[in-house]
Amino acid sequence: MAVPVIAGLGTAQPPSALQDELWEGFFSRHFSGTTRSLAQRIFANSGVTRRQAAVNPLLEDVSDWPTERRMRRYQVEALPLGKEAVGRALTAAGLGAGDIGLFIVCSCTGYATPGLDILLARDLGMAPDTQRMFVGHMGCYAALPGLGAASDFVTARGRPALLLCAELTSLHIQPSSARVDTQQIVSHALFSDAAVAAVVMPGGPGYVMREVTSITDTSTADHMTWDVTDAGFRMGLSPKVPQVLSRHVRGLVDDLLARHGTTVSEVDGWAVHPGGPRILNVVERELALPPQALAASRATLDEHGNCSSPTVLLILDRLSRATAAPRRIVMLAFGPGLTLYAVLLDRQG
């Protein structure tokens, strides 16, 4: 059987803005009354210095747009961003678009039919027999089951697969007249836009995908939601999420590593989805990680915010480009369900 290897990554991001600029220039007026002072504290303590936005609220306020208009704009903005990320990943892997056997797209921030998978396959020149898969509404952890599907295809068919995660959270700023709660403020303080593509090949140099695993605690299904409303998609984010992670993350990671004859102390790279500073603190504590273990995750949160599904791939890209790239990486991401996903990677070549 073919060994699935992540052989190329490509990233693409829209223009960025400083968190302080976003607060002063837009959100300080978007929130009012006692909510404003709470929002100011949340923005200041978000762990985010800079974020990217395809639709920058400093230039264009979409908060009163109906969902239909936001979806039309999604396709306009996501297509070139996805094309850029895919092009870079293919170049890094030394492949052409016609070599891809399976093309997977993950996105929970916009929908259109024909979708990004069809339009990008057409525009990039993928073969007519390229298989496609679209994954929606899995949220922040979608990249990892996406990698799992790509890995399974490569193992079974011996052909390359391509994963694209593309999210435009900037399209879903809620109206100032809407019910404002702490969950909405946290969402507006953290989320950002990005597209990241990954090529998975049968063998060769790169990071071998050893296993993809997950656990879902359905008793906490209401802790993280993403509701389609008439004014865009609305985030529900319970403050209890870190508590749920603390119950499950150690067991998930220990069991994964034990199946491959290794332990937490032998992992020298951690790509942990930064759902926020508290999430990273919980993972660091429960896994008893040294202070620098999550440096790449914290730096990604600081420079890019929470980009939903592309974020963990942004961290992997940062780790892989380091002067001393890690030999063994664990990727962790969390989302609705409440679901925890983990991937074990080993570098070869």
N, C-alpha and C positions, 0 to 999 in steps of 0.2 A: 504494500500500500504506500501511496505517496505521503511524505511528511509535510504538513502545512507550515509554511514559514511566512511571517510578515516581512516582505522584501522591499517595501517602499511605502513611505508616508508623504502626503502632500497637504499643506494647510493653506487656507485663504480666509481673510478677514476684511470686513469693511472698515472705513475710517474709525479712529478711536477718539474718545473724549475723556477728560479727567473726571473722576467721581465728584470732586469739588465743583467743577464747572457744571456738571449735570444737576447737582443740588442747587447751586446758586441761580443758574440760568433757567431752570424749569421746575424741578420738584419742590423747591421751597414755596412756589406759588400754587403748585398742584394740590398740596395738602394745606389744610387751614386749621385754625383753632388749636385745641390741645393736641390734635393729631400731628400738627406741624413739629412741635418740639420732640415728640416721640420719634417721628420720622427722621429728624435731624440726627438724633443719637444712633438710630439704626444704620443710617448711611455712613456715619463716622466710624462705626465699629464693624463694618461689613467685611473688612479684610481686603477690600477692593480699592485700588488707586486709579485704575484706568479700565475702561470698557470699550467695546466696539458696537456700532449700531448701523445697520443698513438704512434705517429710518431714524435719524438723530432727532430727539425731541427739542434740541436747541435750535434746529432748523425747520422742523416740521412736526406739528402736534397732531398725532393720529388718534388721540385718546377718545375722541367722539365719533370716530369712523365706525360704520356698521361692519359686521364681519365679512360681508360680501366684498366690500372695497379692500379690506385688509388681505383677503385671499387673492384678489387680482394682483395686488402689489407684491405679495409673497412670490408669485411666479416670476415677476419682473426682476426681483432682486436675487432670488435663490439660484436661478439658472446660471448667470455668469459666475457667481461665487462657487457653485458646485463644479463648473467647468474648470475653473482655475485650480481647485484642490485636486480634482481627478487628473488633470494634466501633469501636475507636479508629482503625484504619486506614481503614475505610469512612467514618467521620465526616471524617477528614482529607482524603479524596479527594472528599467531597461526594456519595457514592453510597449507595444502599440495597442490602441483601443480594440483593434480587431482580434487581439490575442485573448481577450477576456471571455471566459465561459459562463460566468454568473456575475450579475451586477445587482448589488443590494443597496437600497437607499433607505436610511432611517431619518425620519423627520416627524415631529409632533406639533410644529408651529404653523403649518400651512398645508393645504391640500388643493390639488387641481387634477383634472383628468382631460387629456393625457398628463401623467405626472412627470416628475423630474427624471425618473428612471427611463421613460420612453424618450423624452425630449433630449436628454443628454446622450443616450445611446445613439440617437439619430445624428445629433450635431457633432459628436466625437468620432463617428464612423465605426461603431461597434458592428459586429457581424449580425446578420438577420437571425441567426440561430442562438444568439446570446440569451441565456435565461435571465429573468429579472425577478426581483422580490422587493416589495415596498413594506417597510415596517413603520407603523404610525402609533402614536399615543403610548409608547412604552416609556417615553420621557428620558430622564437623565442616564439610565442604565442601558439604553438601546444599543449602544456600540458593542457591548459584550455579547449578547445573543446574536448580533449581526456578525461579529467575528466567528462565533460558533457555527453559524450557518455556512459562512465562507470556508471555514476549516473542514467541515463535513463534506462539502462539495469537492474541495481540492483532494481530500483523502480518497473519496469514492471515484472521482472522475479523472484525477491526474491533470487537471487543467486549472489555469489561474482564475481567481475570483477577485472581485473588486467591491469594497465597501465604501459608501459615502454617507457621512452624517452631516446634515445641514440644518441649522436652526436659526430662525429670525425672531427671537423673543421680543425685539424692539417693536414689532407690529402689535403687541398685545398690552400696551399701556392702557389701564382702565380709566374710564371717565372720572373726572374730579367729583361729579355728582353721585357716583356709585357708592355703595356701602364700603367704607374704608375700615379695614381692621389691620391688626399687626401682620397677619399673613401676607396681605397685599403690599404693605410697606416693605417687608423683607424681600418679596419677589421683585419689586421695582428697584431695590437697592443692589441686588445681586446679579440679575440676569443680563446676558450679553449675546452677541451674534458671532457665528463662525461656521466654517465648513472644513471638514477634515476627511481625507480619503486614505484608505489603506489597501495595498495590493497583497493578497495572500497567494503564494506560489507553491508548487510541488517541489520542495527541496531548494537547495542553494543557500547563500549567506543571508543572515537576518535573524529574527527571533522566532524560534520554533514554538508553535502553540501546543503545549502539552495537554491542557485540559481547560474546559469551560464548565463552571458549576454555579449553582444558585440555590437560594432558599427564599420562600415567600411566606410571610406571616399574614395570612388573610384575616386574622382577628383585628388587624390594624389597617384595613383597607381604606378607611376614611381619613387616614392621617396625611395622605398626599393625593391631591386631586387636580385635574386639569379640565375644567368644564368649558364646553363650547357655549357661548352666550351670544346674544344679538350684538354685543359690543366687544368682539374678540374672544380670546380664550382667557379664562380666569383661574389663577392658581389658588389652590387650597393647601396650606403647609402647616401642619400641626407642630407646636413646640415640643411634642412628645417624640418626634422622629429620632433624635439622638438616643433616647432611652431604648427604643426598639433596636437600634443598631447595636447598642451596648450588650443586648441579650444574645445576639446572633453572630456578630462578626468574628469573634475569636474561634468559635466552633467551626464556622464555615472555612476559615483560613487554615486552621490546624488540620481539619479533615482532608482538605485539598492537598496540602503539603505532605501529609503522612502517606497518601496514596502514591507519592513520587519519592518517598524515602528522604524527605528533607524537612527542615524546620524553619520557623520564623527567623532565627538567627543567621541562617544561611541565605536569606534573601537580601540582595544588595540594591534592589531597586523597587520603589513603591510608587505606583500610579493610582492614587486614590481620588475619586471624584470629590471635588471641594464644594459640596452642597452649601457650605458656609463654614465659618471658623469653628463653630461648635461640632460639626460633623468631623472635621479633621482632628480636633482635640479628643473626641471619643475614640476614634480609631487608634490614634497614637497611644492613648491610655490602655485600651483593652488589649492591644497587641504588644504592649510594653516596648514600644519602638524608641530608639535613641532620638535625640532632638532633631538631627539633620535628616532623618529618614523621609520625612514628608516635605522637605524643602522644595522639591519640584512642584508638588501639589499646591503649596502655599504661594509660591511664586506665580503659578498659573492663575490662581484666584486673584492675586494682587494685580496682575497685568492684563487679565482677560475677563475677569468675573466668572460667573457660572454660565457656560454656553450650552447647557443641557447636554444632549448626547455627544457632541464633538469633544467635550472637555477632557475626558479621560484619554482620548487620543492625542490631544494637545500635550498632555503631560508625558505620554509615551514618546512623542516626538522630541520633547525637551530632553528626556532621559537618554534617548538613543543618540542624540547629537552631542552629548557631554564628552569632554576630553577623555574621561575614563568611563565609558558606557557600562552600565551594570551587566553582569553575567546572567543574573536571574531576576526576573521582575514578576511581581504580583500586581495585577490590575484589579481595582475594586470600584464598583459603582452601585448606586442605590436609587430607587424610584418607586412609583406607585405599586401598591400591592399589599403591604410594603415589601419590596423585593430587594434582595442583595445578590449581586452577581460578582464572581471572581474568575480571573483567568491567570494561569501560570505560563510564563514564557521563559525560555532558555536561549541564550545567544549561541549561534554557531557560525563558523566561517570567518 
